[in-house]
Amino acid sequence: MSESTVEQNPGTRSVAEQPVVKQSAAEQPADVVGPVRVVLADDQPLVRTALRMVMTDTADLVVVGEAANGAEAVRLVEETGADVVVMDLRMPGTDGIEATRLVTSGPTGARVVVLTTFDDDDHVYGALHAGASGFLVKDMALDDILAAVRIVAAGDALIAPGVTRRLIKEFTGRPHRPAAAPRRGTEGITDREREVLTLVGSGLSNTEIAAALHISIATAKTYVTRLLSKLDARDRVQLVIIAYEAGLVSVA
């Protein structure tokens, strides 16, 4: 299996197969109030249709708009007050990178989950710097994509299993690293914070970190917040890069 794909459990289907997956409101993150408003941005109608169908059958996610290019996505976010944009990167006109930058720097507070085929790494690196909160691949099971939307809406961020290692390896190994991602050390953090950073760098969510360290989810979130401040990191994705550069995680 390629590193650019995510292994699925037997019986699960990818976004292109349009399954119907029902989710209960109980699965919604505790700090999200009301349905999560989602804009779907992809120039492939089949992808948008599959995601819309499955979200229609959930109690806690609602599709408030669909866009075939980045400019439409930005407009819809402003008009609908969307919480999350599921964003393709390669679209005509305004692409997903510029749209991500406009959405995340705008006043709405909307967050972006990139949904990619991972066939163009430069686009993924650009999206990372533009402020994307997560990276998913299109052949993931749809229920995993829905879970990712919930996580991002709750203020967390993630990189899909199977994407993390390739993203870090390719990003940090490029001969001309973008100036926006300078190499940073981890001086000044505590031993516990270093443990948390290692787990963040391994792609774990706050819930998974809490379970691994036998602490509450709220405490895990507090540690991540401290790390963002101490390491001057914009978001959790940058913490992943810092953890790799500090030698806390490995792509071997």
C-alpha positions in Angstrom: 0.0 0.0 0.0 1.3 3.5 -0.9 2.2 5.8 2.0 -0.2 8.3 0.4 -3.2 6.2 1.3 -4.9 5.3 4.5 -5.6 1.7 5.3 -9.3 1.1 5.7 -11.0 -1.5 7.8 -12.7 -4.4 6.0 -16.1 -3.3 4.7 -15.5 0.4 4.7 -15.8 2.4 1.5 -14.0 5.5 0.2 -15.5 8.9 -0.7 -16.1 8.0 -4.3 -18.3 5.0 -3.4 -21.0 7.1 -1.8 -22.0 5.0 1.2 -24.6 6.0 3.8 -23.0 6.2 7.2 -25.2 7.2 10.2 -23.6 9.0 13.1 -25.3 9.9 16.4 -25.3 13.3 18.1 -23.5 11.6 21.0 -20.4 11.3 18.8 -20.1 15.1 18.5 -17.2 16.7 20.5 -18.4 18.0 23.8 -17.3 21.6 23.1 -19.3 22.0 19.9 -22.8 23.5 20.3 -25.3 22.7 17.6 -24.8 21.2 14.2 -21.4 21.8 12.6 -22.0 23.9 9.5 -19.9 22.6 6.6 -19.0 24.0 3.1 -17.8 21.4 0.6 -15.3 22.7 -1.9 -14.3 20.3 -4.7 -14.5 20.6 -8.5 -15.6 17.0 -8.7 -19.4 16.8 -8.3 -19.2 13.1 -7.3 -17.0 13.9 -4.3 -19.4 16.7 -3.2 -22.4 14.4 -3.7 -20.9 11.6 -1.6 -20.0 13.9 1.2 -23.3 15.7 1.1 -25.2 12.4 1.2 -23.5 11.0 4.2 -23.6 14.3 6.1 -27.3 14.6 5.4 -27.8 11.4 7.5 -26.0 12.7 10.5 -27.5 14.6 13.4 -24.6 16.9 14.1 -23.3 18.0 10.6 -25.1 20.1 8.1 -23.9 21.1 4.6 -24.6 24.8 4.1 -23.0 25.2 0.7 -21.1 23.6 -2.1 -18.3 25.1 -4.2 -16.6 24.1 -7.4 -13.6 26.5 -6.9 -11.9 28.4 -4.2 -13.5 31.7 -4.8 -17.0 30.2 -4.4 -15.8 28.5 -1.1 -14.6 31.8 0.3 -17.9 33.5 -0.6 -20.0 30.7 0.9 -18.1 30.8 4.2 -18.7 34.5 4.5 -22.4 34.2 3.5 -23.2 31.1 5.7 -20.9 31.5 8.7 -19.6 28.0 8.1 -17.6 26.3 10.8 -15.5 24.0 8.6 -14.6 23.8 4.9 -13.7 20.5 3.4 -11.3 21.8 0.8 -9.9 20.2 -2.4 -6.6 21.7 -3.4 -6.6 21.5 -7.1 -9.5 23.5 -8.4 -9.8 25.9 -11.4 -9.5 29.6 -10.8 -8.8 30.3 -7.1 -7.2 27.1 -5.9 -7.5 25.4 -2.5 -4.3 27.0 -1.2 -5.4 30.6 -1.8 -8.9 29.8 -0.6 -7.5 28.3 2.6 -5.4 31.4 3.2 -8.4 33.7 2.7 -10.7 31.6 4.9 -8.3 31.1 7.8 -7.3 34.8 7.8 -10.8 36.0 7.6 -13.1 37.1 10.4 -15.4 34.1 10.4 -13.1 31.8 12.3 -13.8 28.9 9.9 -11.3 26.1 9.8 -10.2 24.1 6.8 -9.8 20.4 6.3 -7.8 19.6 3.2 -9.1 16.6 1.3 -6.4 15.5 -1.2 -5.4 12.7 -3.5 -1.8 13.6 -2.4 -0.6 13.5 -6.0 1.0 17.0 -5.8 3.0 17.5 -2.7 3.7 21.2 -3.4 0.0 21.9 -3.0 -0.1 20.2 0.4 2.9 22.1 1.7 1.3 25.3 0.5 -1.9 24.5 2.3 0.0 23.8 5.5 1.4 27.3 5.5 -2.0 28.8 4.5 -3.5 27.6 7.8 -5.2 24.3 7.1 -6.1 22.4 10.3 -6.0 18.9 8.8 -5.0 16.8 5.9 -7.1 13.8 4.7 -6.9 11.6 1.7 -9.8 10.9 -0.6 -9.7 7.1 -0.3 -10.3 7.3 3.5 -13.5 5.7 4.8 -16.2 8.3 4.9 -16.9 7.8 8.6 -13.3 8.7 9.3 -13.7 11.9 7.3 -16.8 12.8 9.3 -14.9 12.2 12.5 -12.1 14.5 11.3 -14.6 17.3 10.5 -15.9 17.0 14.1 -12.4 17.1 15.6 -11.5 20.2 13.6 -14.8 21.9 14.4 -14.0 21.4 18.1 -10.8 23.3 17.8 -8.4 20.4 17.3 -6.3 19.6 14.3 -5.0 16.5 12.7 -3.2 14.8 9.9 -4.6 11.5 8.8 -2.7 8.3 9.7 -0.5 7.4 6.7 -0.2 11.0 5.6 1.8 12.2 8.6 5.0 10.4 7.9 5.1 11.3 4.2 4.2 14.9 4.9 6.9 15.4 7.5 9.6 13.4 5.6 9.0 15.3 2.3 8.5 18.7 3.9 11.6 18.7 6.2 13.7 17.0 3.5 13.1 19.6 0.8 16.3 21.5 -0.2 14.5 24.9 -0.2 12.4 25.0 2.9 9.8 27.8 3.0 10.8 30.8 5.2 7.5 30.5 7.0 8.7 27.3 8.7 12.0 28.0 10.4 13.7 25.2 12.4 12.8 25.6 16.0 14.1 24.0 19.1 12.2 22.7 22.1 14.1 24.5 24.9 12.0 25.7 27.7 9.3 23.0 27.7 8.8 20.6 30.5 9.3 16.9 30.4 5.6 16.4 30.3 5.1 18.9 27.6 7.8 17.0 25.6 5.8 13.8 26.0 2.7 15.6 24.7 4.7 17.1 21.8 5.9 13.6 20.9 2.4 12.3 20.8 1.2 15.3 18.8 4.0 14.6 16.4 2.9 11.0 16.0 -0.5 12.2 14.9 -2.6 11.6 18.1 -5.6 13.7 18.9 -6.2 15.2 22.3 -8.5 12.3 23.2 -5.8 9.8 22.3 -3.1 11.8 24.1 -5.3 11.9 27.3 -5.7 8.1 27.1 -2.0 7.5 26.5 -0.9 9.7 29.4 -3.8 8.8 31.7 -4.9 12.5 32.0 -8.1 14.3 31.2 -8.9 15.6 27.7 -9.1 19.1 29.1 -5.6 18.7 30.6 -4.3 17.4 27.2 -5.7 20.4 25.5 -4.1 22.7 28.1 -0.7 21.1 27.4 -1.1 21.5 23.6 -2.1 25.2 24.1 1.0 25.8 26.2 3.1 24.1 23.5 1.6 26.3 20.8 2.5 29.4 22.9 6.0 28.3 24.0 7.1 27.1 20.6 5.5 30.0 18.7 3.6 27.6 16.5 0.5 28.7 14.6 -1.3 25.5 14.9 -1.1 21.8 15.7 0.2 20.9 12.2 3.3 23.1 12.9 3.8 21.2 16.2 4.1 18.0 14.2 6.9 19.5 12.1 8.6 20.8 15.2 8.4 17.4 16.9 10.1 15.8 13.9 12.8 18.4 13.6 13.5 18.0 17.3 14.0 14.3 16.8 11.0 13.3 18.9 9.4 11.3 16.1 10.8 9.5 13.2 9.7 8.6 9.7 11.9 5.5 9.6 
